[in-house]
Amino acid sequence: MGRPRVARSHAGVEAVRVDRALPLLRPGAGRRGRGVRGRAADREAAGARSRRSPGAAAQRVAPVRRRGGSAAESYRSASDRRGAQLLTRARRPRRSDRRPRALVPPAWSAGVPDPGRHRERKGRLPGGLHAGRPRTVLYVRHARQLERRSFPRPRPISCVGERGPRDRQPEPPHRLPRAHLGAGSAVSPTPYELVIGVETHVELNTESKMFCGCKARWFGAPPNTLVCPVCLGLPGALPVPNRRAIELAITAGLALHCETPDHTKFDRKNYMYPDLPKGYQISQYDLPLTVNGWLKLESGKRVGIRRAHLEEDTGTLKHGEDAGRRYTLVDFNRSGVPLLEIVTDPDMSSADEAEHYVRTLRDILVYSGVSEMRLEQGAGRFDVNVSIRFQEGGKTLWPPQSEIKNLNSYEALRGAVAYESDRLWQEWQSGGEIRTRTGKVTVGWSPERGRTYLQRSKEEVEDYRYFPEPDLVALQPKAERVAELRAALPEMPTERRARFIEKFGLSEYAARILVSDRALADYFEAAVGVEPTSAKAVANWVTGELTAALKRDGGNAKGARVAPEQLAVLVRLVSTEKVSATAARQVFGEMWKSGGDPEAIVNTLGLAQTSDEGAIAAAVDEVIKANPKVIADYRKGNERALDGLIGPVMGRMKGKASGAVIRRIILERSAERP
């Protein structure tokens, strides 16, 4: 009985799960209209094929066509990442014009044709193959026959971080020193121009996930405890958008001077990865939520913001080793957390500028309440696109770029950009693969080794097979609500820092520390509101004692144990010389421990400043008598030598004397002594 011809909605390749040898169809690649007769025909055809010789079967093979190349490239990428129990290891093609090796597993490389007769279409093919090249014939065995064959054990997943066992990565044509930071710096001249674009992934400050009600605060939770059928991608579960996440994304766009289109939608981004439970990611493709913005650096340079779109985060992979064998575990707690991806234009030309950009961006997002962006917790990650441009033979050359994935610190960003830019240049100089490569590659950064390592060849947009998310309707942000969000924007860090310097006369250093934390800046302004004549003194206390106490005990200025009004009263006591600066520190420590009014603490501890200059002079005489060398140094011209006597005098006075009075009396006594 002959086998009926089957139409395919998408050009997908049937993968086989190694443990069961069951066919797994790509999304949209299932057989349509195949009922009981069709399956019976398959079984009959499979039995007939088992009795045929390979030679006879090969004569019946039809040329295989494939639409586009997105599915092929996606599967090639999946094989390169060593997907667990999905694709077996691929063999190298016999001719350079054949399809990428990840598409033809060794068990399927010879034998009878696949009943589905996958067809390949002319057009742009993955892996540098183009239209007009010879078509490839793909031989695929039936699942029943595959059950009787032995398969190589799949390699452990090693798609994040370091290389897996037996997972050999190509070495670069040179070795740079560890953590080499010369190239890519604004002060280090190079024979090329560095071109940098940054994609920042920011977890939004919401209580629940993007499309379900699970808690979004995933960091530190036991593995796989913050999950539900929606974020696990179980059949029948439908997503519901998080309104708060959408508003935060619009707020971020407004803070970055972006436009908010009146129509946007969600799309499915299809790719295979162990930490992606659904097999696709709900993201945005051609109609992002915000577009065409900019961010101004302190140097005055503007970095263009191409787009900022919403998507859901993936799970996390935990790598380990047991009895000498490496393994990988998947934690889906992070899966579905709302994520904002902010993409810049390639406007940066040094590692310094890239670092400055991400620091400024973080300040803006934290100030806007969009994200806490705790890099150490994975709430902010950077993908940096690095390319070099130079003159050679009278022409401007721009070799293919590298994308450095998942950088989670400023130090990693600087080191990775510097190393990868030098590596690209050295590879070009040595005549490496970069001279013939047409697409960019994805690399990772190893901070331990101070170098990048190859992860995979980068997919093109077509390989993700974007299409509108069928379970979500399009979004139409209301102009009135967008206007409300714009009006609610706080003062941005750059403007606030400039105002602190101009209005309060603060130094650049003090203003920068205050503005680096919105809660700290708010605390400062609240204290200055009570004591407006001592802004500099308040700033010194906030950046000194208060910051040290917060760092020691944790927390932020918003919940500080010493209220800004209490700190202002303490500063007033010092400025009016009712208490010395030394005693005031003691009072602050007591306030931090148990609270209370600063004036009451001063009276209780007996720290009120004394006005008895006779007692101060007696203490000064004792200290001078015990330190004759200090007086000798002062008379030789070292005027700062007397500063070392103020502390001992203050100790004898138990902090009750004024530092200015002590210094005046020391100067008088030093001039009197022979």
BELWO-V253928 format. One record per residue. N is the residue number from 1. RES is the residue in one letter. PHI is phi as a letter, one per 40 degrees, with the letter a starting at -180 (* if undefined). BURIAL is 1 if it has 9 or more other C-alpha atoms within 8 Angstrom, else 0. D_FIRST is the distance of its C-alpha to the first C-alpha in Angstrom with 1 decimal. Layout:
N_RES_PHI_BURIAL_D_FIRST + N_RES_PHI_BURIAL_D_FIRST
//
This chain:
1_M_*_0_0.0 + 2_G_c_0_3.7 + 3_R_c_1_6.6 + 4_P_c_0_9.3 + 5_R_c_0_12.7 + 6_V_b_0_15.3 + 7_A_c_0_19.0 + 8_R_b_1_21.6 + 9_S_c_0_25.1 + 10_H_b_0_26.7 + 11_A_c_1_26.0 + 12_G_b_1_26.0 + 13_V_b_1_25.1 + 14_E_c_0_23.5 + 15_A_c_1_26.2 + 16_V_b_1_25.8 + 17_R_c_1_28.6 + 18_V_c_1_29.7 + 19_D_c_0_30.7 + 20_R_b_0_27.5 + 21_A_f_1_24.9 + 22_L_c_0_23.8 + 23_P_c_1_22.8 + 24_L_b_0_25.7 + 25_L_c_1_25.1 + 26_R_c_1_27.9 + 27_P_d_0_29.6 + 28_G_g_0_27.8 + 29_A_b_1_24.7 + 30_G_c_1_22.5 + 31_R_c_1_19.1 + 32_R_c_0_20.1 + 33_G_g_0_18.5 + 34_R_c_0_15.9 + 35_G_c_0_16.1 + 36_V_c_0_14.6 + 37_R_c_0_11.2 + 38_G_c_1_11.2 + 39_R_c_1_12.4 + 40_A_c_0_10.0 + 41_A_c_1_7.1 + 42_D_c_1_9.7 + 43_R_c_0_10.4 + 44_E_c_1_7.1 + 45_A_c_1_7.1 + 46_A_c_1_10.8 + 47_G_c_0_10.8 + 48_A_c_0_9.0 + 49_R_c_1_11.5 + 50_S_c_0_14.3 + 51_R_c_0_14.1 + 52_R_c_0_14.3 + 53_S_c_0_17.7 + 54_P_d_1_19.1 + 55_G_c_0_20.0 + 56_A_c_0_16.7 + 57_A_c_1_15.4 + 58_A_c_1_18.4 + 59_Q_c_0_17.7 + 60_R_c_0_14.7 + 61_V_c_1_17.0 + 62_A_c_0_18.2 + 63_P_d_1_21.9 + 64_V_c_1_22.6 + 65_R_b_1_25.1 + 66_R_a_1_27.2 + 67_R_c_1_29.5 + 68_G_g_1_33.1 + 69_G_i_1_33.4 + 70_S_c_1_34.7 + 71_A_c_1_31.7 + 72_A_c_1_31.8 + 73_E_c_1_35.5 + 74_S_c_1_35.4 + 75_Y_c_1_33.1 + 76_R_c_1_35.2 + 77_S_c_1_38.2 + 78_A_c_1_36.8 + 79_S_c_1_36.1 + 80_D_c_1_39.6 + 81_R_c_1_41.0 + 82_R_f_1_39.2 + 83_G_c_1_37.5 + 84_A_c_1_37.3 + 85_Q_f_1_33.9 + 86_L_b_1_32.0 + 87_L_b_1_31.5 + 88_T_c_1_31.9 + 89_R_c_1_34.3 + 90_A_c_1_33.2 + 91_R_c_1_33.9 + 92_R_c_0_36.0 + 93_P_c_1_34.1 + 94_R_c_0_34.7 + 95_R_b_0_35.9 + 96_S_c_0_38.1 + 97_D_c_0_36.0 + 98_R_c_1_33.0 + 99_R_c_1_32.3 + 100_P_d_1_34.5 + 101_R_c_1_33.9 + 102_A_c_1_33.4 + 103_L_c_1_30.0 + 104_V_b_1_28.4 + 105_P_c_1_28.9 + 106_P_c_1_29.1 + 107_A_c_0_26.2 + 108_W_b_1_23.9 + 109_S_c_1_25.6 + 110_A_a_0_23.3 + 111_G_h_1_19.9 + 112_V_c_1_16.3 + 113_P_c_1_15.9 + 114_D_c_1_15.9 + 115_P_d_0_12.9 + 116_G_c_0_15.7 + 117_R_f_1_16.8 + 118_H_d_1_20.4 + 119_R_b_1_22.4 + 120_E_b_1_26.0 + 121_R_b_1_28.4 + 122_K_c_1_31.6 + 123_G_i_1_34.8 + 124_R_c_1_37.0 + 125_L_b_1_35.2 + 126_P_c_1_36.6 + 127_G_g_0_38.7 + 128_G_g_0_40.6 + 129_L_c_1_37.6 + 130_H_b_1_37.9 + 131_A_c_0_36.1 + 132_G_g_0_35.6 + 133_R_c_0_34.9 + 134_P_d_0_31.8 + 135_R_c_1_28.6 + 136_T_b_1_27.1 + 137_V_c_0_23.7 + 138_L_b_1_22.9 + 139_Y_b_1_20.7 + 140_V_b_1_19.8 + 141_R_c_1_18.4 + 142_H_c_1_16.5 + 143_A_c_1_19.1 + 144_R_c_0_18.1 + 145_Q_c_1_18.8 + 146_L_c_1_21.9 + 147_E_c_1_23.3 + 148_R_c_0_23.8 + 149_R_b_0_25.6 + 150_S_c_0_29.3 + 151_F_b_0_30.5 + 152_P_c_0_34.0 + 153_R_c_0_36.1 + 154_P_c_1_36.5 + 155_R_c_0_39.9 + 156_P_c_1_42.4 + 157_I_c_1_42.8 + 158_S_a_1_45.6 + 159_C_b_0_45.4 + 160_V_b_0_48.9 + 161_G_g_0_52.1 + 162_E_c_0_52.4 + 163_R_c_1_49.8 + 164_G_c_1_47.7 + 165_P_c_0_47.7 + 166_R_f_0_46.5 + 167_D_c_0_46.0 + 168_R_c_0_47.8 + 169_Q_b_0_48.9 + 170_P_c_0_50.3 + 171_E_c_0_54.1 + 172_P_c_0_56.0 + 173_P_c_0_57.9 + 174_H_a_0_61.2 + 175_R_b_0_62.7 + 176_L_c_0_65.0 + 177_P_c_0_67.6 + 178_R_d_0_66.7 + 179_A_f_1_66.9 + 180_H_c_1_68.0 + 181_L_b_1_69.2 + 182_G_c_0_70.9 + 183_A_c_1_68.4 + 184_G_g_1_67.4 + 185_S_c_1_70.8 + 186_A_c_1_72.9 + 187_V_b_0_75.8 + 188_S_b_0_74.1 + 189_P_c_0_73.7 + 190_T_b_0_70.5 + 191_P_c_0_69.4 + 192_Y_b_1_66.6 + 193_E_c_1_66.3 + 194_L_c_1_64.3 + 195_V_b_1_62.1 + 196_I_b_1_61.0 + 197_G_b_1_58.9 + 198_V_b_1_58.5 + 199_E_b_1_55.9 + 200_T_b_1_57.5 + 201_H_b_1_55.5 + 202_V_b_1_57.8 + 203_E_c_1_57.2 + 204_L_c_1_58.8 + 205_N_c_1_61.5 + 206_T_b_1_59.8 + 207_E_c_0_59.8 + 208_S_b_1_56.1 + 209_K_c_1_52.9 + 210_M_c_1_51.4 + 211_F_b_1_48.8 + 212_C_a_1_49.7 + 213_G_c_0_52.9 + 214_C_c_1_52.9 + 215_K_c_1_56.0 + 216_A_c_1_56.1 + 217_R_c_0_58.8 + 218_W_c_1_56.4 + 219_F_c_0_58.6 + 220_G_g_0_59.8 + 221_A_c_0_57.7 + 222_P_d_0_55.9 + 223_P_d_0_52.3 + 224_N_f_0_49.7 + 225_T_b_0_52.2 + 226_L_b_1_52.3 + 227_V_b_1_48.7 + 228_C_a_0_46.8 + 229_P_d_1_43.2 + 230_V_c_1_43.9 + 231_C_c_1_45.1 + 232_L_c_1_42.5 + 233_G_g_1_39.7 + 234_L_c_1_38.3 + 235_P_d_0_35.7 + 236_G_g_0_37.5 + 237_A_c_0_40.8 + 238_L_b_0_42.3 + 239_P_c_1_45.1 + 240_V_b_0_48.5 + 241_P_c_0_50.7 + 242_N_c_1_54.0 + 243_R_c_0_56.7 + 244_R_c_0_59.3 + 245_A_c_1_57.0 + 246_I_c_1_56.6 + 247_E_c_1_60.4 + 248_L_c_1_61.1 + 249_A_c_1_58.8 + 250_I_c_1_60.6 + 251_T_d_1_63.9 + 252_A_c_1_63.0 + 253_G_c_1_62.1 + 254_L_c_1_65.4 + 255_A_c_1_67.3 + 256_L_b_1_65.7 + 257_H_g_1_66.6 + 258_C_c_1_63.0 + 259_E_c_1_61.9 + 260_T_b_1_60.0 + 261_P_c_1_57.5 + 262_D_c_0_57.3 + 263_H_a_1_53.5 + 264_T_a_1_51.3 + 265_K_a_1_48.0 + 266_F_b_1_46.0 + 267_D_b_1_42.9 + 268_R_c_1_40.2 + 269_K_b_1_40.5 + 270_N_c_1_37.3 + 271_Y_a_1_37.6 + 272_M_b_1_36.9 + 273_Y_a_0_39.8 + 274_P_c_0_40.6 + 275_D_c_1_43.5 + 276_L_b_1_41.5 + 277_P_c_1_39.9 + 278_K_c_0_38.0 + 279_G_g_1_36.5 + 280_Y_a_1_38.5 + 281_Q_b_1_42.2 + 282_I_c_1_43.8 + 283_S_b_1_46.1 + 284_Q_b_1_47.3 + 285_Y_b_0_46.3 + 286_D_c_0_47.5 + 287_L_b_0_49.9 + 288_P_c_1_52.0 + 289_L_c_1_54.7 + 290_T_b_1_57.6 + 291_V_a_1_58.0 + 292_N_f_1_60.7 + 293_G_b_1_63.4 + 294_W_a_1_65.8 + 295_L_b_1_67.7 + 296_K_c_0_71.2 + 297_L_c_1_72.3 + 298_E_c_0_75.9 + 299_S_c_0_76.3 + 300_G_g_0_75.7 + 301_K_c_0_72.3 + 302_R_c_0_69.6 + 303_V_b_1_66.0 + 304_G_c_1_63.5 + 305_I_b_1_61.1 + 306_R_c_1_57.9 + 307_R_a_1_56.2 + 308_A_b_1_56.2 + 309_H_b_1_53.1 + 310_L_c_1_52.0 + 311_E_a_1_49.2 + 312_E_b_1_48.5 + 313_D_c_1_49.3 + 314_T_c_1_47.0 + 315_G_c_1_47.5 + 316_T_b_1_49.4 + 317_L_b_1_48.4 + 318_K_b_0_50.8 + 319_H_c_0_50.8 + 320_G_a_0_52.3 + 321_E_a_0_52.5 + 322_D_b_0_52.5 + 323_A_f_0_53.4 + 324_G_g_0_52.9 + 325_R_b_0_49.4 + 326_R_c_1_49.0 + 327_Y_a_1_47.1 + 328_T_b_1_46.6 + 329_L_b_0_46.9 + 330_V_b_1_46.1 + 331_D_b_1_48.6 + 332_F_c_1_47.4 + 333_N_d_1_50.9 + 334_R_c_1_51.2 + 335_S_c_1_47.8 + 336_G_g_1_48.5 + 337_V_c_1_52.1 + 338_P_c_1_53.2 + 339_L_b_1_53.5 + 340_L_b_1_55.2 + 341_E_b_1_54.3 + 342_I_b_1_57.1 + 343_V_b_1_56.4 + 344_T_c_1_59.2 + 345_D_c_1_59.6 + 346_P_c_0_60.2 + 347_D_b_1_64.0 + 348_M_c_1_65.3 + 349_S_b_1_66.6 + 350_S_a_1_67.7 + 351_A_c_1_66.9 + 352_D_c_1_70.1 + 353_E_c_1_68.9 + 354_A_c_1_65.5 + 355_E_c_1_67.3 + 356_H_c_1_69.8 + 357_Y_c_1_67.1 + 358_V_c_0_65.2 + 359_R_c_0_68.5 + 360_T_c_1_69.6 + 361_L_c_1_66.2 + 362_R_c_1_66.5 + 363_D_d_1_70.0 + 364_I_c_1_68.9 + 365_L_c_1_65.9 + 366_V_c_1_68.1 + 367_Y_c_1_70.9 + 368_S_c_1_68.6 + 369_G_g_1_67.3 + 370_V_c_1_63.7 + 371_S_a_1_63.2 + 372_E_c_1_65.2 + 373_M_f_1_63.3 + 374_R_c_0_64.1 + 375_L_c_1_62.7 + 376_E_c_0_63.2 + 377_Q_b_0_60.9 + 378_G_g_1_58.1 + 379_A_c_1_59.1 + 380_G_a_1_59.4 + 381_R_b_1_57.3 + 382_F_b_1_57.5 + 383_D_b_1_55.0 + 384_V_b_1_57.0 + 385_N_c_1_55.8 + 386_V_b_1_58.0 + 387_S_a_1_58.2 + 388_I_b_1_61.0 + 389_R_b_1_62.4 + 390_F_a_1_64.8 + 391_Q_b_1_66.2 + 392_E_a_0_65.3 + 393_G_g_0_66.1 + 394_G_g_0_67.5 + 395_K_b_0_64.2 + 396_T_c_0_63.3 + 397_L_b_0_60.3 + 398_W_b_0_58.2 + 399_P_c_1_55.7 + 400_P_d_1_52.7 + 401_Q_c_1_53.9 + 402_S_b_1_53.3 + 403_E_b_1_52.6 + 404_I_c_1_54.5 + 405_K_c_1_52.8 + 406_N_f_0_54.3 + 407_L_c_1_58.0 + 408_N_b_1_60.0 + 409_S_a_1_63.6 + 410_Y_c_0_66.0 + 411_E_c_0_66.7 + 412_A_c_1_63.1 + 413_L_c_1_62.8 + 414_R_c_1_65.8 + 415_G_c_1_64.8 + 416_A_c_1_61.1 + 417_V_c_1_62.1 + 418_A_c_1_64.8 + 419_Y_c_1_62.7 + 420_E_c_1_59.5 + 421_S_c_1_61.6 + 422_D_c_1_63.3 + 423_R_c_1_60.1 + 424_L_c_1_58.6 + 425_W_c_1_61.7 + 426_Q_c_1_61.9 + 427_E_c_1_58.2 + 428_W_c_1_58.9 + 429_Q_c_0_62.0 + 430_S_c_0_60.3 + 431_G_g_0_57.5 + 432_G_c_1_54.8 + 433_E_c_0_51.3 + 434_I_c_1_52.9 + 435_R_c_0_53.6 + 436_T_b_0_49.9 + 437_R_c_0_48.4 + 438_T_b_0_47.4 + 439_G_b_0_46.9 + 440_K_c_1_48.9 + 441_V_b_1_48.5 + 442_T_b_1_49.0 + 443_V_b_1_51.6 + 444_G_b_1_53.2 + 445_W_b_1_56.9 + 446_S_b_1_58.3 + 447_P_c_0_61.8 + 448_E_c_0_62.5 + 449_R_c_0_61.9 + 450_G_g_1_63.1 + 451_R_a_1_60.2 + 452_T_c_1_56.8 + 453_Y_a_1_53.5 + 454_L_c_1_50.1 + 455_Q_b_1_47.5 + 456_R_a_1_44.7 + 457_S_c_1_44.2 + 458_K_c_0_44.8 + 459_E_c_1_42.0 + 460_E_c_0_42.4 + 461_V_c_0_42.5 + 462_E_c_0_39.0 + 463_D_c_1_37.6 + 464_Y_c_1_38.6 + 465_R_f_1_36.5 + 466_Y_d_1_39.3 + 467_F_a_0_38.6 + 468_P_d_0_40.8 + 469_E_c_1_40.8 + 470_P_c_0_39.2 + 471_D_c_0_41.1 + 472_L_b_1_44.5 + 473_V_c_0_46.4 + 474_A_c_0_48.4 + 475_L_b_0_52.0 + 476_Q_b_0_55.1 + 477_P_d_1_58.2 + 478_K_c_0_61.2 + 479_A_c_0_64.1 + 480_E_c_0_66.6 + 481_R_c_0_65.0 + 482_V_c_1_64.7 + 483_A_c_0_68.4 + 484_E_c_0_69.2 + 485_L_c_1_67.4 + 486_R_c_1_69.2 + 487_A_c_0_72.6 + 488_A_c_0_71.9 + 489_L_c_1_71.4 + 490_P_c_0_74.1 + 491_E_c_0_76.2 + 492_M_c_1_74.2 + 493_P_d_1_75.4 + 494_T_c_0_76.7 + 495_E_c_0_78.8 + 496_R_c_1_80.1 + 497_R_c_1_81.1 + 498_A_c_0_83.0 + 499_R_c_1_84.8 + 500_F_c_1_85.8 + 501_I_c_1_87.4 + 502_E_c_0_89.2 + 503_K_c_0_90.3 + 504_F_b_1_91.1 + 505_G_g_0_92.0 + 506_L_c_1_89.5 + 507_S_c_0_88.6 + 508_E_c_0_85.2 + 509_Y_c_0_84.4 + 510_A_c_1_85.3 + 511_A_c_1_83.5 + 512_R_c_1_80.4 + 513_I_c_1_80.4 + 514_L_c_1_81.1 + 515_V_c_1_78.4 + 516_S_c_1_75.7 + 517_D_b_1_75.4 + 518_R_d_1_75.5 + 519_A_c_1_77.0 + 520_L_c_1_79.6 + 521_A_c_1_80.6 + 522_D_c_0_80.8 + 523_Y_c_1_83.0 + 524_F_d_1_85.3 + 525_E_c_0_85.7 + 526_A_c_1_86.5 + 527_A_c_1_89.2 + 528_V_c_1_90.7 + 529_G_c_0_90.9 + 530_V_c_1_93.4 + 531_E_b_1_95.3 + 532_P_c_0_94.9 + 533_T_c_0_97.8 + 534_S_b_1_96.2 + 535_A_c_1_92.8 + 536_K_c_1_92.9 + 537_A_c_0_94.1 + 538_V_c_1_91.4 + 539_A_c_1_88.8 + 540_N_c_1_90.2 + 541_W_c_1_90.0 + 542_V_c_1_86.4 + 543_T_c_1_85.1 + 544_G_b_0_87.2 + 545_E_c_1_87.9 + 546_L_c_1_85.3 + 547_T_c_1_82.4 + 548_A_c_1_83.4 + 549_A_c_1_83.5 + 550_L_c_1_80.1 + 551_K_c_0_78.6 + 552_R_c_0_80.2 + 553_D_b_0_79.2 + 554_G_g_0_76.0 + 555_G_g_0_75.3 + 556_N_b_1_76.2 + 557_A_c_1_79.3 + 558_K_c_0_78.0 + 559_G_b_0_78.7 + 560_A_c_1_81.6 + 561_R_c_0_84.3 + 562_V_b_1_87.0 + 563_A_c_0_86.9 + 564_P_d_1_87.6 + 565_E_c_1_90.7 + 566_Q_c_1_92.1 + 567_L_c_1_91.5 + 568_A_c_1_93.4 + 569_V_c_1_96.3 + 570_L_c_1_96.4 + 571_V_c_1_96.4 + 572_R_c_1_99.3 + 573_L_c_1_101.3 + 574_V_c_1_100.9 + 575_S_c_0_101.8 + 576_T_c_0_104.9 + 577_E_g_1_105.9 + 578_K_c_1_105.9 + 579_V_a_1_103.7 + 580_S_c_1_103.0 + 581_A_c_0_99.6 + 582_T_c_0_99.6 + 583_A_c_1_100.4 + 584_A_c_1_97.8 + 585_R_c_1_95.0 + 586_Q_c_0_96.3 + 587_V_c_1_96.2 + 588_F_c_1_92.6 + 589_G_c_0_91.5 + 590_E_c_1_93.1 + 591_M_c_1_91.5 + 592_W_c_1_88.1 + 593_K_c_0_88.6 + 594_S_b_0_90.1 + 595_G_g_1_90.4 + 596_G_h_0_93.6 + 597_D_c_0_96.0 + 598_P_c_1_97.1 + 599_E_c_0_100.7 + 600_A_c_0_100.9 + 601_I_c_1_99.4 + 602_V_c_1_102.0 + 603_N_c_1_104.8 + 604_T_c_0_103.4 + 605_L_c_0_103.1 + 606_G_g_0_106.3 + 607_L_b_1_104.7 + 608_A_c_1_106.7 + 609_Q_c_1_108.0 + 610_T_c_0_111.7 + 611_S_b_0_114.3 + 612_D_c_0_116.8 + 613_E_c_0_117.1 + 614_G_c_0_119.7 + 615_A_c_0_117.2 + 616_I_c_1_114.7 + 617_A_c_1_117.4 + 618_A_c_0_118.2 + 619_A_c_1_114.6 + 620_V_c_1_114.5 + 621_D_c_1_117.7 + 622_E_c_0_116.2 + 623_V_c_1_113.0 + 624_I_c_1_114.9 + 625_K_c_0_117.2 + 626_A_c_0_114.2 + 627_N_b_0_112.6 + 628_P_c_0_115.3 + 629_K_c_0_112.9 + 630_V_c_1_111.0 + 631_I_c_1_114.2 + 632_A_c_0_115.0 + 633_D_c_1_111.6 + 634_Y_c_1_112.2 + 635_R_c_0_115.6 + 636_K_c_0_114.1 + 637_G_h_0_111.9 + 638_N_c_0_108.8 + 639_E_c_0_108.8 + 640_R_c_0_105.6 + 641_A_c_1_107.1 + 642_L_c_1_108.6 + 643_D_c_0_105.2 + 644_G_c_0_104.8 + 645_L_c_1_107.8 + 646_I_c_1_106.4 + 647_G_c_0_104.0 + 648_P_d_1_106.6 + 649_V_c_1_109.0 + 650_M_c_1_106.4 + 651_G_c_0_105.7 + 652_R_c_0_109.4 + 653_M_c_1_109.4 + 654_K_f_0_106.3 + 655_G_g_1_104.5 + 656_K_c_1_107.2 + 657_A_c_1_108.6 + 658_S_c_1_107.5 + 659_G_c_1_106.0 + 660_A_c_0_107.9 + 661_V_c_1_111.2 + 662_I_c_1_110.6 + 663_R_c_1_110.0 + 664_R_c_0_113.1 + 665_I_c_1_115.3 + 666_I_c_1_113.9 + 667_L_c_1_114.7 + 668_E_c_0_118.2 + 669_R_c_1_118.8 + 670_S_c_0_117.5 + 671_A_c_0_119.9 + 672_E_c_0_122.9 + 673_R_c_0_122.5 + 674_P_c_0_124.3
//
